[in-house]
Amino acid sequence: MKGKQLKKLLFIPLTAIAVCAFVATLSACDEKPVSDGSLKYELNSDGTAYTVTGVEKEEESFVIPAEYEGKPVTAIGDGAFWCCTPLKNVTVPDGIASVGSNAFWGCTSLEQITLPDSIQSTGKALFSGCTALTEINLPNGLTAIGKETFYGCTSLESVALPSTVVTVGEKAFANCSSLTGVTLPDGVKTVANETFSGCAALSCVSMNGITAIQEYAFKNCTSLESVTLPKSVQSMGAAVFFKCNKLATVNFGGTADEWNAVTKDRFWNTETKNFTVNCSGIVLDKNGNRI
């Protein structure tokens, strides 16, 4: 009886291993990656262009070509440079239209990069963990900054977002501990969950078009002393200024009545000190009471 039970227990993991191996074999057969000795490429399904999918060996510098084997290179795939820790710089040619998720995740030596204006979309966690990144030029025409795009980029002090950006994902700048200021384009309507969480040096945020601030948006922004909010703000989530211990003033662009009409989570101002809200000359305490 015990022998039969043991066989049953062994069957499940062994079957899983076999399935994974079979799927991996099929994937390898389907993808047929090719290489120029430096970068790996995969021909797109329509056979008209190539995507960079990986590196042959980790190096300090890469130049992505505009063409490979007579066809354009139009994309950088998911995780293409994943944890390429020696990488310091990479040249991305005009003609690249998309960059996949985690493309440069964990490239801890990457210092600067310019993304050409031909790029129309980028995936999530694009530069997450790039702790040496100090300079980034984003493409004009980009409409979205994905979730965790700059998560943990601890050397990044500033970044200019194109005016075309309308979406900034959750934790996009979380733990960017050297980031001092950001201007959110007018098209961005929501400060998403934990967008600036852990930005310990953040002292200035411009957000003129915002209508909603989600929970923990500015969590642990310990250098933040004042915030200016437009009258367009309609809702605020829980603990938006959690542990922002230096926060003294919120400047609101509307009247006191308009401020008190903003939909606020009942814990929106939890774990904060007694900051004031300036509403066109009328000063309120953090609970909305006139001082």
Secondary structure as GFF3:
##gff-version 3
##sequence-region A 1 291
A	DSSP	alpha_helix	2	31	.	.	.	ID=ss1
A	DSSP	beta_strand	34	35	.	.	.	ID=ss2
A	DSSP	beta_strand	39	43	.	.	.	ID=ss3
A	DSSP	beta_strand	50	55	.	.	.	ID=ss4
A	DSSP	beta_strand	61	63	.	.	.	ID=ss5
A	DSSP	beta_strand	67	68	.	.	.	ID=ss6
A	DSSP	beta_strand	71	76	.	.	.	ID=ss7
A	DSSP	beta_strand	89	91	.	.	.	ID=ss8
A	DSSP	beta_strand	98	99	.	.	.	ID=ss9
A	DSSP	beta_strand	112	114	.	.	.	ID=ss10
A	DSSP	beta_strand	121	122	.	.	.	ID=ss11
A	DSSP	beta_strand	135	137	.	.	.	ID=ss12
A	DSSP	beta_strand	144	145	.	.	.	ID=ss13
A	DSSP	beta_strand	167	168	.	.	.	ID=ss14
A	DSSP	beta_strand	181	184	.	.	.	ID=ss15
A	DSSP	beta_strand	190	191	.	.	.	ID=ss16
A	DSSP	beta_strand	204	207	.	.	.	ID=ss17
A	DSSP	beta_strand	212	213	.	.	.	ID=ss18
A	DSSP	beta_strand	226	229	.	.	.	ID=ss19
A	DSSP	beta_strand	235	236	.	.	.	ID=ss20
A	DSSP	beta_strand	249	252	.	.	.	ID=ss21
A	DSSP	alpha_helix	256	261	.	.	.	ID=ss22
A	DSSP	beta_strand	263	264	.	.	.	ID=ss23
A	DSSP	beta_strand	276	279	.	.	.	ID=ss24
A	DSSP	beta_strand	282	285	.	.	.	ID=ss25
###
